[in-house]
Amino acid sequence: MELLEKIIKTIEIVKVTDIKVYDMEKSSPFFDYVILATANERQSYALIQYLKSSVGAEQIRGFEGKTGGWLLVDLGEVILHLFSKEMRDYYGFDKRLMSLKQIEVKG
């Protein structure tokens, strides 16, 4: 949970919007949480640097899709998806995950 809190504080720095956190502990053997947020390309680029500083570069296992409106960041127990507004609507992850427990984000 400490890692999750650090990630949320970090993504709030770059002013992403519509942050949703889903508890995957009982649904996935690979990760505990999924974070969805809406961001533009500039915010996505900046976030990678902020994450390296806040959680440590070694915590970032990888990232995919720096362009195209969808950035996935693998942080081990947390998977972060940053979407443009259009891509978030198109892929509909919020609808796919709506049956899962959602963690309230204060911000």
C-alpha positions in Angstrom: 0.0 0.0 0.0 3.0 2.3 0.6 4.0 2.0 -3.1 0.5 2.7 -4.2 0.3 5.9 -2.1 3.7 7.1 -3.5 2.5 6.5 -7.1 -0.8 8.3 -6.5 1.0 11.3 -5.0 3.4 11.4 -7.9 0.7 11.2 -10.6 -1.2 14.0 -8.9 1.9 16.2 -9.3 1.6 16.2 -13.1 -2.1 17.0 -12.8 -3.6 14.0 -14.4 -7.4 13.7 -14.2 -10.1 11.1 -13.4 -7.9 8.9 -11.3 -9.4 5.5 -10.5 -7.7 2.8 -8.4 -8.9 -0.8 -8.6 -8.0 -3.5 -6.1 -6.9 -6.6 -8.0 -5.5 -8.7 -5.1 -8.2 -11.3 -5.4 -8.4 -11.1 -9.2 -4.8 -11.3 -10.4 -1.8 -13.3 -9.3 0.5 -10.8 -11.0 -0.3 -7.4 -9.5 -2.4 -6.0 -6.6 -3.7 -2.7 -8.0 -4.5 -1.1 -11.4 -4.6 2.7 -11.7 -6.4 4.4 -14.6 -6.0 8.1 -15.2 -6.4 10.6 -18.1 -3.4 12.5 -19.2 -2.0 14.2 -22.3 1.2 13.2 -23.9 3.3 15.9 -22.2 2.0 14.8 -18.7 2.8 11.1 -19.6 6.4 12.0 -20.5 6.9 14.0 -17.3 5.4 11.3 -15.2 8.0 8.8 -16.1 10.7 11.1 -14.8 8.8 11.9 -11.6 8.2 8.2 -11.0 11.9 7.4 -11.4 12.6 10.0 -8.6 9.7 9.1 -6.3 9.6 5.3 -6.3 13.1 4.7 -7.8 14.0 3.7 -11.3 14.5 0.1 -10.2 10.8 -0.2 -9.2 9.8 0.5 -12.8 9.8 -2.8 -14.5 8.9 -1.4 -17.9 6.6 0.9 -19.8 4.9 0.6 -23.2 3.3 3.1 -25.5 4.9 6.5 -25.0 2.9 7.7 -28.0 -0.6 7.0 -29.3 -2.6 8.1 -26.3 -2.0 5.1 -23.9 1.0 4.7 -21.6 1.3 1.5 -19.5 3.8 1.5 -16.6 4.6 -1.7 -14.8 5.5 -1.0 -11.2 5.4 -4.6 -10.0 2.4 -4.8 -7.7 0.9 -1.8 -9.4 0.0 -1.3 -13.1 -0.6 2.2 -14.2 -2.5 3.1 -17.4 -2.5 6.7 -18.6 -4.9 7.3 -21.4 -5.8 10.3 -23.5 -9.5 11.1 -23.1 -10.2 9.6 -26.5 -8.3 6.3 -25.9 -9.8 5.9 -22.4 -13.3 6.1 -23.9 -12.4 3.8 -26.8 -10.9 1.0 -24.7 -13.5 1.3 -21.9 -11.3 -0.1 -19.1 -13.5 1.6 -16.5 -16.5 -0.5 -17.7 -14.4 -3.7 -17.7 -13.2 -3.1 -14.2 -16.4 -1.7 -12.6 -17.2 -5.0 -10.8 -13.9 -4.7 -8.8 -13.4 -3.0 -5.5 -12.4 0.6 -6.1 -10.1 2.4 -3.7 -10.9 6.0 -3.0 -8.4 8.6 -4.1 -8.2 11.7 -2.0 -6.9 14.7 -3.9 
